[in-house]
Amino acid sequence: MRKVVLTSDLLRRIYDDSRFQAALAADPGRDWRGEGSCTTTPHPDVFFPALPDDLEPARRICATCPVSGACLAEALGRAEIDGVWGGTTTAERRTMRAVWRHHHSRVAAAS
């Protein structure tokens, strides 16, 4: 696995991503799992596609989910590598995770 290099362009791109913004805004203490749109999906395996081309059904569900930000925040916090979380792929989360750690280390240092 390649190390993610945090350039100013990458930081700007991730911070501008509405999914990442929703994850940052999520309440870390909230029990969100029962509220996810994924809980009413008849085929939960859609969130673990066999091929990258099969991501769209999961992304459509996540796009309308009221707790997708909390879902993504949990995935970033746990370094979840499998499946679609908060509408993101494994590769997207790997990049977001580097920015997530960077963000939280800056917040902690400012406290």
C-alpha positions in Angstrom: 0.0 0.0 0.0 1.3 3.4 -1.0 1.7 6.2 1.5 -0.5 9.2 0.9 1.4 12.4 0.5 -0.6 15.3 1.8 -0.1 18.1 -0.7 -2.0 21.4 -0.5 -4.0 20.3 -3.6 -5.0 17.0 -2.0 -6.0 18.6 1.3 -8.1 21.2 -0.6 -9.7 18.5 -2.7 -10.6 16.3 0.3 -11.8 19.2 2.5 -14.0 20.3 -0.4 -15.6 16.8 -0.7 -19.1 17.0 0.8 -18.8 13.4 2.0 -15.7 14.3 4.1 -17.4 17.5 5.3 -20.4 15.4 6.5 -18.0 13.0 8.3 -16.3 15.9 10.1 -19.7 17.3 11.1 -21.0 14.0 12.5 -21.6 13.6 16.2 -19.1 10.9 17.3 -21.3 9.8 20.2 -24.4 9.3 18.2 -25.8 5.8 17.7 -26.5 6.1 14.0 -26.5 2.5 12.8 -30.2 1.8 13.0 -30.9 5.0 10.9 -28.9 4.0 7.9 -30.6 3.6 4.5 -28.5 0.4 4.2 -30.7 -1.2 6.9 -33.7 -1.4 4.6 -31.8 -2.5 1.5 -33.0 -6.0 0.4 -29.5 -6.9 -0.8 -26.8 -5.6 1.6 -24.2 -7.3 -0.5 -24.5 -4.3 -2.8 -22.2 -2.5 -0.3 -19.4 -5.1 -1.0 -19.3 -5.1 -4.8 -17.1 -7.8 -6.5 -16.1 -5.3 -9.3 -15.4 -1.6 -9.1 -18.0 -1.1 -11.8 -20.7 -2.3 -9.4 -20.3 0.7 -7.0 -23.2 2.8 -8.3 -26.1 1.0 -6.6 -24.4 1.4 -3.2 -23.4 5.0 -3.9 -27.0 5.9 -4.9 -28.2 4.5 -1.5 -25.6 6.4 0.4 -26.3 9.6 -1.4 -29.8 9.8 0.2 -28.8 8.3 3.6 -29.4 10.6 6.5 -26.4 9.2 8.4 -23.8 8.8 5.7 -21.5 11.3 7.4 -21.5 9.4 10.6 -21.0 6.1 8.7 -18.0 7.6 6.9 -16.6 9.0 10.1 -16.7 5.6 11.7 -15.1 4.0 8.7 -12.3 6.6 8.7 -11.8 6.3 12.5 -11.5 2.5 12.3 -9.6 2.5 9.0 -12.3 0.3 7.5 -11.0 -1.2 4.2 -13.8 -3.3 3.0 -17.0 -2.2 1.4 -18.7 1.1 0.6 -19.1 3.4 3.6 -20.6 6.8 3.4 -20.6 6.5 -0.4 -16.8 6.0 -0.6 -14.6 3.3 -1.9 -11.6 1.7 -0.2 -9.2 3.9 -2.3 -11.1 7.1 -1.5 -11.1 6.3 2.2 -7.4 5.6 2.2 -6.8 9.1 1.0 -9.5 10.6 3.2 -8.1 8.7 6.2 -4.7 10.4 5.8 -6.4 13.8 5.8 -8.7 12.7 8.7 -5.6 11.9 10.8 -4.0 15.1 9.8 -7.1 17.1 10.7 -7.6 15.5 14.1 -3.9 15.8 15.0 -4.1 19.6 14.3 -7.3 19.9 16.3 -5.7 18.0 19.2 -2.6 20.2 19.0 -4.7 23.3 19.1 -6.5 22.2 22.3 
